[in-house]
Amino acid sequence: MRAVLAPTMLAVIGVVYWLDLQQTIGLRQGALSAGVLGLLGCAGVWEFVQMLRGGGFKVSKRTLLTATALLLASAFVFGWGCIDRELYPLIAATLFVQFPLAVRSLGREDMRHGLEKQGATLLGLISIAWPMYLGMGVALRHLPSVLFVVLVCKGGDIGGYCLGRLFGRHKLIPHISPGKTVEGALGSLLVSIVLAIVLCEPLLLPVVTLSLPVAALVGALLNFTTQTGDLIESLLKRRCNAKDSSRLLPAHGGVLDLIDSLLPSFCVWFVVLVAAT
C-alpha cells in the first residue's frame, strides 16, 4: 500500500506544480504551492502537539499554533528576494513563542514545567514551522526548485524503500527504526544523487546553475537531510509511544510522517538557492 501511496502523492504534487506554473487560477507563480506547503505545515504542527501531549510532554498548543499560522501567512506578505527581510518573520515568531512562555514560567504554578514547555513548543516551531516557511519561500523565489527538492528527496525515499526490501540485510539503526537497513540507506543515497544530476538542468536552469560534481554533492546532502529528518521523527514517535503522527493517510500515517524528510531538506536547499542566485 505504501509503495502505491507514495507515487500517488507525487502525481498530486505534479498536478499542483503544473497548475501553479501555468498560473491557471490567477495567482502569482509559486503562490499555490506555497499555500499547500503552508497548510501541510499547520497540519504537521497540530500533529506534533497531539503526539507530544499524548507522550506526556508539556507543550503550549495555542501559542505554537498561533505562531505557526502567523509565520506561514507572513510568507505571502513579505517580498522574497531580500534575505534580511525574509528572516524577520522567523525572529519575530521565535520571540512570540519564547518570551511569553519564559515570563509565565516565573509563576509558582508554571515553575516546575515552564522550561519543558518552552523547549517542546520551540522544538515544534523550529523543526516544523521554520522549514515549511523556508519551503514556501523557495516556491515564491523559484517554483521549479520545489519540484526539484521533492523529487530528489521523495525519489530517494522510494528508491531506498524498494532497494531495502529487495537487498536489505544489515540494520541501520534498529533502536530507532527497526525496518531501515544499510543497503536501503545506500540505495536511497544513490537514487537521490542520480536524480539531482538528471533533474538539475531541466528544472533549475537558467536561475540556478550546478556543475555535475556540485549537483551530485547537493543530491547527497539532500538525501542525508532526508534520511536524518525521517529518523528524527521516528525518534520522536518512539519517545511518545506513537506508531504514526496520526491516522490521516492509509498505510503511511499522518501529515508529519509525510513531510518529515522534507523539513531539513527545505532549509538546506534554501541556503543553496540564496547562494546560487
Number of C-alpha atoms within 10 A of each C-alpha: 8 14 12 9 14 17 14 12 13 16 12 12 18 14 12 14 21 13 18 22 18 13 15 11 10 11 13 13 21 24 21 23 25 27 17 13 20 23 17 19 28 22 15 25 25 20 20 27 23 16 21 22 15 13 16 11 17 19 24 17 16 11 17 27 21 14 21 29 17 14 24 28 18 16 23 15 8 15 14 18 13 10 10 8 12 18 12 13 20 22 11 13 23 19 14 15 21 17 12 12 21 16 11 14 19 13 11 9 10 15 13 12 13 20 16 15 21 21 15 18 28 23 15 22 26 15 15 24 29 24 21 31 27 26 31 31 26 26 26 24 20 20 23 20 23 26 20 18 26 19 20 30 32 24 23 31 25 21 21 27 22 16 19 23 15 11 13 20 13 14 17 17 13 11 9 17 17 10 15 22 23 17 21 28 24 17 23 29 27 18 24 32 23 17 21 28 20 15 17 23 16 10 18 18 12 10 12 17 15 18 11 14 10 13 21 21 16 23 25 23 18 29 31 21 21 27 23 16 20 23 18 15 21 20 15 18 20 16 14 17 14 15 11 21 26 20 12 11 14 11 13 18 16 18 24 25 19 18 22 23 26 26 24 26 25 28 20 19 21 22 12 13 18 14 9 11 12
